[in-house]
Amino acid sequence: MIAPPETTRVSHTRVACDGAHDGLPAALGHPRVWLEIDETGYVDCGYCDRRFILIGGPADGADQSTLSDHGDGAGR
């Protein structure tokens, strides 16, 4: 497995993603989706593959390339 294209460390288990990042405005991203981080400590956006990692969770500080894709939190 390879590391996700972008990771974002967050302090809450419920996060929103609209594809906006590094100069790309939300209008050029994707529809806003809500994601829920579960006991794995991370979730991946199904649109842009951005990985959200819960600060202090099991995935925080882990080698991201060893973690599988985990995007089933979309829409919760």
Buried (B, 14 or more C-beta within 10 A) or exposed (E): EEEBEEBBBBEEBEBEBBBBBEEEEEEEBBEEBEBBBBEBBBBBBBBBEBBBBBEEBEBEEBEBEEBEEBBEBBEE
